[in-house]
Amino acid sequence: MLGEVIWAVARGSVYSAGFVTVMTVLGLVASPMALLAIPAAVLIGFAFASAGAAVTAFIRDWRDFDLVQLALLPMFLFSGTFFPISVYPEPLRLVIEWTPLYHAVNLLRGLTTGTAGFEQLGNVAYLVGMAILALTIATLRLRRQLLK
């Protein structure tokens, strides 16, 4: 399980370095802080790979992957990736702000546009906490399954 997480993080690191390179070549980098998007993307990859490992540890059969898509699709659509979450009513906005992808988008947007501030430290803390919690859950669940 840990090998799978490491492999996902390694792939994500290469992809993020490629994206930042392309952004720089095309003149889309607004601040030197954009270089911090690479380690931020590594953290995001680690958090989501750990969450994926935790979820996978509870999958009973292939039909459970539909439930994964049921969670991922709304998070992808409503996390602020395509348009600001300010267009949503306040109760829905509060729900969105608790999703991990919102924190990932907010962190990377702040770094690449040069508007990063203390809010991004909260995003980092959220993602670190998510990664540690998910990795712990995955480890405990798989250890329990293997010792049965």
N, C-alpha and C positions, 0 to 999 in steps of 0.2 A: 504494500500500500504506500509506504513512504517512497519507494522507487517510482511509483506512478506519479506521485505529487512532485517529486524532483524533476522528472521528465517533463511534466506540464510546465513547471516554472522555467526550465531551460528553454523550451520552445517559445514560451511567452517572452522571455528575455530577448531572444533573437528577433522576434517579430517587432517588439517595441523599439528596439534599436533601429530596425529598418524603417519603421514609421517616422521616428524622429529625424532620421537621416533624410528621408524624402521631404518631410516638412521643411527642413533647413534648406535643402537644395531649391525648393520651390518658393522660398522666401515667406513661408507661413509662420515662422517662429517670431513671436512678438517680444520675447524676453529670453535672456540667457538661462532663466529658471526652467526653460523647457528641457534642459538636460536632466533635470530632476524627475522628469516624466518617466525616464527609463527605470530608475529604482522604484518609483511609485507603481509602475506597471508590473514590476517583479513582485511587489507586495500584493497587488491585486490578483495576480496569477496565483500566488501562494494561497491567498485567502479563498479564492474560488476553487482551486484544486483540492484544498483541504475540505471544503464544503461538499464538493463532488464525491470525495472519498467517504465522507460521513454518510451521505445519502445512499451511496452505492452499498455500503455495509448493511443497510436495512432493506434492500431490494429483495423481494421474494422470487419473482420471475419477471420475464420480459415485459409483461403488461404493466408493471409498475412504472416503467419509463414514461408512460403517458402522464402520470402524476407529476413527474419531473418537468415535463413540457408545460403542464398546466400552471406550474409556479414560475417557470422561466419566461414565458411569453409576456404575461402582463408586466413583469419586472422590467423586461427589455423595452416594452412600449412606453411605459409610464415613468421611467427613471430620470427623465430630463435629458436623455441622449439627443432627441430630435428637436425638442422645443422646451422652453422653460416650464417648470412646474407651477409657476405663478398663474397659469391659465386654469388651474384646477381649483375647486372649492376648498376651503381651509381644512375640513375633516379629511378629505382625500389626500391633500398635500402632507398632512401629518403622517399618514400611513406610508406615503411614498418616501418620506425622509427617514423612515426606519429600514428601508430596503438596502441591501449591500451595494447594489449596482448604482444607486443614487450617490452613495459616498464615493464610489470609484470614479464616476463621471465628474462629480464636483471637484475631487482632488486633481484629476488630470486637466480639467478645464482651467482651474486656477493656476496650475503650473505652466501650461502652454500659452496662456494668454497674458501671463505676468501679473495676474491679480491675486496671487496666493497670499493668504494671511493666516491668522490664527485659526480660522474655520477649518483650514486644511489639516491642522494638527488633530482636530477632532475626527476628521475623516480617517487619518492614519491610525488613530487609536481604535476606532471602530473596526477597521480592517484587520489590525493586529489581534484584537480581541476575538474577532470572528475566526481567524485562522487558528488561533490557539484552542479555542473551544471546539471547533470542528475537527481538528487533528486529534484532540483528546477523545472526543466521542468516537471517531473512526477507530482509533487504536484500541479503546476499551471494547468496542463492539466486536472487532475482528479477533481480539484475544479471546473473548468469551466464546465466539463461534468455533475457534480452532481448538479450544480446550474441552469442548463438549464430548 
